């Protein structure tokens, strides 16, 4: 299964889409005033994308 996903670049595609969604999510959070909560939410997509499983 993993070989098939790699053959069709599905993993790279999914990662690229995750980056797009993360950027969009962070842009939507910019409407809120600065706060610790907003900063935590802004950091969350970066954490999810950087983690290794």
Helices and strands as residue ranges (DSSP letters): H 2-7, H 10-29, H 36-50
